[in-house]
Amino acid sequence: MERERFGSPAARWLQPDPVPFWATRIFRWNLVLCALALSGAAFYGIVIEPGLNAEARKKAEAATAAARYVPRDPASTAPKEVRFDGLLDATKDDLDPEVRDEPYRHLVRYLSKADPAMLAKQAKTVDYKFLMAHPEEVRGLTVRIHADFWKAPKGPERLEPPVGGVQTMTRV
């Protein structure tokens, strides 16, 4: 009587399981429900979500296109735009990062006082290849560089003495 009430004397995990778990009905139902959930999530991500965000995506693309830098026509007879009172026109490209001449200090002083929101609004998107080919055209503009990869020559540089409260800068 005692044996019938508690089952066999051996522990349950020592007895052979007649049906493996992957062959049970509950496993098949779990598999079907997981497949349905995954296909529903994929359908939403591929079909429904892009349709919901199409208008916002178009607005973002239009804003990005409006912020692209348009190069000046070489045949134009209009006078060239003067930026920073012409102070940056005398700068030389590809100088060592240690060279901190007056135009560089003037630019750092301006950036330390400028409002980041205002800089973000006036920034123009420039391709990296164009920037490297024609640096004089974009000198003095606030730009966003569109590049696959860029590397700062030496990382952040310490300004000695600090200019306008700014202690470090990174050159591209």
N, C-alpha and C positions, 0 to 999 in steps of 0.2 A: 504494500500500500504506500509505503514511504517512497519507493522507487517510481511508482506511477505518477505521483504528484509532482515530483521534481524532475522527471525525465531521466535520461541516462546518467550514470555516475560520472562519465567523462565530461570535461569542459566542452562548451559548444564550439569553441574555435579549434578543438582537436578533431572534431567529427568532419567528414568530407561534406562539402557543399554540393548538393546534387545539381544545381544550375549556376553557372558563372554569372556574375553581375551584368556583363555586357549582353547576355541572352535574356535578361528579364524584361518584362513589360514596362516597368518604370524607367529603365534605361532608354528604351526606344522612345517613350514619350518625352523624356528630357532632351533627347537628341532632336526630335521634331520641333519642340518648343524653342530650343537654342537656334536651330536653323531658321525658324520663322523670325525670331527676334533679330538675328544678324541680317537677314534679307530685308527686313523692314527698315533697319538702321541704314543699310546701304542704299535703299531706294530713296529714303529721305535725304541722305547726303548727296546723292548723285542727281536726283530729279527735282525734288521739292525745294530744297534750300537755295540752290542757285537762282530759281525763279523768284523766290521771296526777296533776294538781295540784288536783283538785276538793276533796279533803279538806283540804289545806293552805289553800286559799282560804277554805273555810268556817270554819276555825279563825281565820284572820286577820280575817274579817268579824265573827265573834263577839267577838273581842278588841276590835275597833274599836267595835262597838256597846256593849260594856260600858264603854268609856272615854268615851262621849259624856256631855256635861253635861246633866242634866235640870233644867230651871228649877224653882224653888220655887213651890209652889202659892200663889197670892195669898190664898186663903181659909184657909190653914193658920194654926193658932193656936200652933204651936210657935215658940219663940224663934229669932230669926235667928242663924245661926252667926257667931261672932266670930273673925275672922282677924287675926293679927299684933297681938293685944291691943287691937284697935280703932284702932290708929294710922293705918291706911289709910282709915278712914271719913271723915276730915276732908279728904281730897284733893279737888281740883277737876279736872274734865275739861277737855280742850282748852286747857291752859296752854301757853305757849311752852316749847320744849325747854330754853331757858336757865334756867328757873326750877327750881332744885334745892332743894326744901324738905326738911324733916326726914323726912316719910314716904318721900320718894324715896330719901334717903340710907339710911334704915333698910332699905328693900327691896333696894337694891344691896348693902348689907353682908350681908344674909341670903343673897342669891344668890351672893356671892363665897365663902361658906363651905359652901354646900349641895353635896351630892354629885350630879353629873349623872345618875347611874343612878337615884337616889331621885326626882329631879325628873321623869325620864321615866316612872317607874312611877306617880306620883301625878297626872300630867297628864291633864286632861279635854279632849276635843275640843269646840270651840265654833265655831258658824258666825259668820262675820264680821258679818253683818247683825244677829244677836242681840247680839253684843258691842257694836256701835255703838249699838243701841237701848237696851240695859240694862247699861251698864258697872258700875253699882254692885252688880249681882248676882254678877259674876265677879271683882270686885276682891279681890285677895289669893289667888286660886286659881292654880295652875300650869295653864296652858291651852295647847293646840295650836289655832291658828287655822285653820279650814277656810275657805279663800277662793280665788277664782279668781286674784286679783291684789291685792297690797298694796304700798304704797310708803311707805318711811320718809320723814318730812318733810324731814330734812336728812342722812340717812345716819348713820354712826357719829358719836357725840358724845364729845368728850374730857371726862373728869371732872376738875375742878380743885378741890381736890386729889384724888388717887385714893382711892377708898373700898375698903378691904379688899383692896388689891392690884389692883383692877380699874381700868384706865385709860380704857377706852372702853365705851360702851353704845349700843345702837340701840333707839329707841322705835318702837312701832307705832302 
